[in-house]
Amino acid sequence: MEKLRLLADIDDKLVRELKKRLIDEKLKYKEWLTAQIKEYLKKKGKGKSE
């Protein structure tokens, strides 16, 4: 629970989404984190080209 507490200090919305998906969708943390990183990089790339 320590890791979720640290994440909660950073972004409350992400923590709620993660907890819900871990429970409801039986999502693995690594899968969720990988998707978040890919989405971040995709957005970051769009910002550079504009």
C-alpha positions in Angstrom: 0.0 0.0 0.0 3.0 2.3 0.4 3.4 2.6 -3.4 -0.2 3.6 -3.8 0.2 6.2 -1.1 3.1 7.7 -2.9 1.2 7.8 -6.2 -1.8 9.3 -4.3 0.4 12.2 -3.4 1.1 12.7 -7.0 -2.2 12.2 -8.8 -5.4 11.2 -6.9 -7.3 10.5 -10.1 -4.7 8.0 -11.4 -4.7 6.1 -8.0 -8.5 5.7 -8.1 -8.4 4.5 -11.8 -5.6 2.0 -11.0 -7.4 0.6 -7.9 -10.6 0.2 -9.9 -9.0 -1.4 -12.9 -6.9 -3.8 -10.7 -10.1 -5.0 -8.9 -12.7 -4.8 -11.7 -10.5 -5.9 -14.7 -8.0 -8.0 -12.9 -5.4 -5.8 -14.5 -1.8 -6.3 -13.6 0.1 -3.3 -12.3 2.9 -3.8 -14.9 0.4 -3.7 -17.7 -1.3 -0.6 -16.4 2.0 1.2 -15.9 3.2 0.3 -19.4 0.0 1.7 -20.9 0.4 4.9 -18.9 4.0 5.3 -20.1 3.0 4.7 -23.7 0.2 7.2 -23.4 2.5 9.8 -21.9 5.1 9.4 -24.5 2.5 9.6 -27.3 1.2 12.9 -25.8 4.7 14.2 -25.4 5.5 13.4 -29.0 2.5 15.3 -30.2 3.5 18.3 -28.2 6.9 18.4 -29.8 5.6 18.3 -33.4 3.0 21.0 -33.0 
